[in-house]
Amino acid sequence: MKKTSRRTRQREAPGHLATRVIHAGQSPDPATGAIMPPIYATSTYVQPALDRLSSYDYTRAINPTRSALERNLADLEGGSRAFAYASGMSAIAAVMTLLKAGDHAVVSHNVYGGTFRFFERVLRDYGLDFTWVDTSDLTQVRRALRKSTRMLYVETPTNPILTLTDIAAAAKISRHHDLIFVVDNTFMTPIFQQPLSLGADIVVHSTTKYLNGHSDSLGGAVIVNKAAHAERMAFVQKSVGAVLSPFEAWLVLRGIKTLALRMERHDRSGRVIAAWLAGRRGIRKVHYPGLPSHPQRALARRQMGGFGGMISFDVGSYDRAKRFLGRLRICALAESLGGVETLISQPATMTHASVPEADRARLGITPGLVRMSVGIEDPQDLIADLERGLAAIR
Ligand SMILES: *Cc1c(COP(=O)(O)O)cnc(C)c1O
C-alpha cells in the first residue's frame, strides 16, 4: 500500500515572482478545468478499496486547497515545503516544537508582541529558555550562545522601529553553532526578502498581513528547506491540528495573486510618504529603511528588494499623538498591518501596551511614536490626510 503524497510533488513554476504569485502551485482543476483552485470543503475522502489508500485521507492532514497554497508559498520563498496554519501564532508554535525541554533560543528583543508573550509565558513552563538580544548587533548574539542553544529566532525589520538584522551574517553564526535559524518574514514578504536564499533554515509568516493583504482572514505559514524540518512540520500539523481552513486557504491564494503588484505600490507610497514626513515641522523622527537617515540603509539595500510600506514617526508626546490621530479621515486607527487600506496606530498604548515601560523606552517606543501601515490608496490623498493631522498639532 504505497501512499503517494501529491503535496510533495512541487510543480516547477517558471518566471519571475510577479508571474509565480499567480501560477505557482496551481493548475486548472483536473475534473472541470476551473482555472481557480476549488474550495474543497470536505473533512474526509472516500478510499478506493480497503487495501488501496488514496493520497488524501483526512483534511487535518491534507486538503487540496490548502496544498495549493502551501505549494505556492514554498515556491515564492524558495523552500522545499510549506505548511499553512490557522494563525501566525500557530505557525510559530509549530516551529517551536523543533525544540525540547532544556533547549535554549536566542531571540530578537523586539519581535512581535504575541511571539514574546508565547515564548515567555507559555513555552518557559515547558522547559525552554530564551535570551532576548538586539540581533542587529551580532556580537550580542554570539555572547548569548550557550551549550544548550539550539535556535536563533529573528524578525527583520522589527516592529515598529524597523531595525534590521543582517540575515546572511546571522546565518553564518547559526551554521557554525548548528542552530536552527528562523526568520519571521511577515513585514517584507518573499517579494522583498528571501531569508532561505540568504541562509535561513525556516521562514514564518502571519499570512494575516501582506500575504492575504485584505484584512479579511487570519492565518500563518512555515516554509522550510530541510527534509527533517519538513517531516516534523507535517507530523505536527496533523498531530496538533491548528490548520488553515480550505476557505481561508482559498482567500490567501486569491490575495497572493496581487502580492507583487501590492508590494510594489506599498513600497512606492512608503518611500513618498516617509520622505514627506521627514521634511515636516512637528515630527521629530521618521523610521523607514529607505530614508538616507536610516542607520542601516546599506544593509537594507543589500538584503531587501524594496523598503515596504511600514513607517513609524514621533510626533513628540501622547497628547500630540492623540490630537494628530483624532483628525485623520482616511488612515484608520487600528492594530494590524499589511492590508490594502492604510492603518495607523500608537504602539505604546496599542500593539506594545504589554511591553514594560522601561523596555519600551529602551526600544524607542515613545508615547509620541505613531506607526503607519501604508495602504495602496492614492499617496497624495494619504499625504493630505496626514497634513490634516499635523495641522492639529501645529
Ligand atoms: C501579526 C504577526 C504575527 C502573529 O500572527 P497572527 O496571524 O496574528 O497570529 C507574527 N509575527 C508578526 C511579525 C506579525 O506581524
The ligand as an SDF file (V2000), in Angstrom:
LIG
                    3D

 15 15  0  0  0  0  0  0  0  0999 V2000
    0.7570   39.5340   13.3080 C   0  0  0  0  0  0  0  0  0  0  0  0
    2.1000   38.9720   13.4150 C   0  0  0  0  0  0  0  0  0  0  0  0
    2.3060   37.6850   13.9620 C   0  0  0  0  0  0  0  0  0  0  0  0
    1.1720   36.8500   14.5170 C   0  0  0  0  0  0  0  0  0  0  0  0
    0.2920   36.4660   13.5010 O   0  0  0  0  0  0  0  0  0  0  0  0
   -1.2940   36.2100   13.7330 P   0  0  0  0  0  0  0  0  0  0  0  0
   -1.7430   35.8610   12.3540 O   0  0  0  0  0  0  0  0  0  0  0  0
   -1.8720   37.4820   14.2610 O   0  0  0  0  0  0  0  0  0  0  0  0
   -1.4150   35.0810   14.6890 O   0  0  0  0  0  0  0  0  0  0  0  0
    3.5980   37.2000   13.9930 C   0  0  0  0  0  0  0  0  0  0  0  0
    4.6480   37.9290   13.5430 N   0  0  0  0  0  0  0  0  0  0  0  0
    4.4710   39.1690   13.0240 C   0  0  0  0  0  0  0  0  0  0  0  0
    5.6630   39.9300   12.5480 C   0  0  0  0  0  0  0  0  0  0  0  0
    3.2050   39.7300   12.9470 C   0  0  0  0  0  0  0  0  0  0  0  0
    3.0670   40.9660   12.4500 O   0  0  0  0  0  0  0  0  0  0  0  0
  1  2  1  0
  2  3  1  0
  2 14  2  0
  3  4  1  0
  3 10  2  0
  4  5  1  0
  5  6  1  0
  6  7  2  0
  6  8  1  0
  6  9  1  0
 10 11  1  0
 11 12  2  0
 12 13  1  0
 12 14  1  0
 14 15  1  0
M  END
$$$$
